Every structure is written in C-alpha cells, then in structure tokens.
Amino acid sequence: MPWKQFKKSTRLPTRQDILIITGSLIIGLIAIAFFALRS
C-alpha cells in the first residue's frame, strides 16, 4: 500500500499527486455546479 510510504516520507507531494488532487477537486466542483444549475 502506498499509504505506508506516504506516512514514512515527510517530503512534499509530487507533481502527480497535486495533479490528481486538483483534478478531482475540479471534477467535484463541476459536478456540484452542474447539479446546482439543473435544480
């Protein structure tokens, strides 16, 4: 599991982690806005 390595290493998150987090946040915001506009 990568969580054990994540807890051990105190380094900053990699660029891939940042892309995944920002991508999921953008998708979530788009979904929320989509449902808000439809209602």
Backbone bond lengths (Angstrom), bond angles and torsions (degrees), N, CA, C in turn:
res aa  C-N    CA-C-N  psi(-1)  N-CA   C-N-CA  omega(-1)  CA-C   N-CA-C  phi
1 M - - - 1.475 - - 1.533 109.94 -
2 P 1.305 117.94 135.75 1.470 119.39 -179.36 1.524 113.22 -74.67
3 W 1.355 117.45 -10.99 1.463 119.01 -178.28 1.520 110.78 -67.67
4 K 1.348 117.58 -34.00 1.465 119.71 179.31 1.522 110.37 -64.24
5 Q 1.329 116.94 -42.11 1.461 120.00 177.94 1.532 110.14 -66.26
6 F 1.317 116.75 -36.51 1.464 120.70 -178.92 1.527 110.67 -65.20
7 K 1.346 117.00 -39.17 1.462 120.36 179.04 1.527 110.71 -70.11
8 K 1.323 117.18 -37.21 1.465 120.07 -178.49 1.522 111.13 -70.02
9 S 1.319 117.38 -45.52 1.461 120.56 -175.92 1.527 109.96 -82.62
10 T 1.319 115.59 131.37 1.466 120.42 179.71 1.524 110.02 -101.89
11 R 1.337 116.51 17.51 1.465 119.45 -179.73 1.530 110.53 -73.69
12 L 1.329 114.85 165.27 1.460 119.38 176.49 1.520 109.86 -68.18
13 P 1.331 117.67 154.39 1.465 120.13 177.95 1.520 110.49 -63.54
14 T 1.316 115.27 145.35 1.461 120.12 -178.18 1.522 110.27 -72.98
15 R 1.326 115.36 170.85 1.470 119.88 -179.52 1.524 110.31 -63.65
16 Q 1.341 116.51 -33.98 1.466 119.52 -179.67 1.527 110.16 -66.26
17 D 1.339 116.55 -40.49 1.464 119.35 178.66 1.527 110.33 -62.67
18 I 1.339 116.34 -41.36 1.464 119.84 -179.73 1.525 110.30 -64.43
19 L 1.339 116.56 -40.46 1.468 119.81 179.40 1.520 110.52 -63.88
20 I 1.344 117.05 -41.12 1.466 120.23 -179.13 1.530 109.86 -65.51
21 I 1.326 116.80 -43.21 1.464 120.55 -177.80 1.527 110.40 -66.30
22 T 1.333 116.40 -46.86 1.469 119.14 -179.05 1.525 110.73 -66.92
23 G 1.327 116.67 -37.55 1.462 119.98 178.90 1.518 111.20 -62.77
24 S 1.342 116.26 -44.10 1.462 119.09 -179.58 1.527 110.59 -67.74
25 L 1.329 116.77 -35.77 1.465 119.36 178.30 1.523 110.88 -65.85
26 I 1.325 116.80 -42.25 1.469 120.33 179.91 1.524 110.15 -64.43
27 I 1.334 116.92 -42.59 1.468 120.07 179.17 1.526 109.97 -62.88
28 G 1.337 116.23 -40.48 1.460 120.12 178.86 1.522 111.70 -64.20
29 L 1.332 116.05 -42.58 1.465 119.32 179.41 1.521 111.04 -65.38
30 I 1.327 117.17 -39.64 1.467 120.47 179.02 1.529 109.77 -64.62
31 A 1.333 116.59 -40.74 1.467 119.90 179.92 1.527 110.21 -64.88
32 I 1.331 117.09 -43.14 1.467 120.38 -179.82 1.530 110.07 -64.21
33 A 1.334 116.89 -44.27 1.466 120.00 179.63 1.529 110.45 -64.68
34 F 1.335 116.17 -37.87 1.465 119.87 -179.13 1.527 110.90 -63.06
35 F 1.349 116.08 -46.66 1.465 118.93 -179.93 1.527 111.05 -70.08
36 A 1.324 117.58 -32.18 1.466 120.21 179.78 1.526 110.27 -68.42
37 L 1.322 117.06 -38.69 1.466 119.72 -179.71 1.525 111.27 -72.76
38 R 1.324 116.71 -32.65 1.472 119.41 -177.91 1.522 111.34 -72.47
39 S 1.330 116.66 -35.23 1.471 118.67 -175.78 1.531 111.10 -71.96
